[in-house]
Amino acid sequence: MGLKQKFAKKLINNSGSLKYYKNQVDVLTKKVERLEKANDSNNRLFNTIFLDYELTPSPLLQSFRDLSLELLRFMDNVCMKYDLEWMIEGGTFLGAIRHDGFIPWDDDMDSGMMREDYNKLVDVLPEELERNGLKDNIKINFRQRNAFVEGATSFLQLFYYNTLSGGGVDLTALDVFPYDYMKQYNGEDIGQKYEDARLKFYHDIVEIGDYDTTVERYHENMNLTWDRTNHMLNGVEGPQGPKRILKLKVFETDKMQPFKRVQFGKYEFPGPNDKDYYLKTYYGNYWNIPKVLTFHQRMGRLRKYPGIVEIFENEIIKFEEINDNFE
């Protein structure tokens, strides 16, 4: 007996079936209401804990943050050396403003830069890693996008691995996202056009095999330009999109640039110029902890390694010295 037949039989066998199903809907509605109240209560509790209390991180979490700060310092050092403009963005910038550092549950870092500077960074990074003795620590990666097109790659990622204790442990990472200028933007919905351009971008990366040609085609498809204009948006390589958790946003260039340095932990790094504009555009009411959180699970993996805190401490000492003596 099929599902429809079973449902019909149940409907017929239940006397006063309409009343029965109305009662079932009422029961479910009350359950949903109780769950929503519990969720709201938990959310208020998280806001109180994470915004009103000063929490002390574990030695592992603090070590992770200290090494991550050194990775940001290295990024900053390289960009200043080559006169490249960059910014911390996304959850990293939100953490700087709302938590004076890392979001308590965050274990990766986000940064962004205009595509011209992004391309220059990709060119100079191998030499700087070699020159500073970091080629065995920091691995350059371009995020795989096999879900779109087999073999497609996207944005730049820098993974820091340990070398002082056998290697092989991914200790921290920095994502670097390109941005592009729009020739003209009048507030229209570009979501579907963006998604179509994303898919074509990944096809071109694989089929043409030439990044520069792929970007030029992408610029033509989306009416983008290398020259500064009134509006900028995330490159299609990033995680944003009309149907994604991170929604596609078009930003006013004058409110994003020039990037302004903000305190992040014990250092300062560049961020969007108008912090309130950027965070409201991206997150809405950014002062509240959201009800749904995103986790990357790096800390869960790191806890499994014996002697991991000592590994971190050794790498931090090495990386601090490199940054302190960077030329």
Order of alpha helices (4+ residues) and beta strands (2+ residues): alpha-alpha-alpha-beta-alpha-beta-alpha-beta-beta-beta-alpha-alpha-beta-beta-beta-alpha-beta-beta-alpha-alpha-alpha
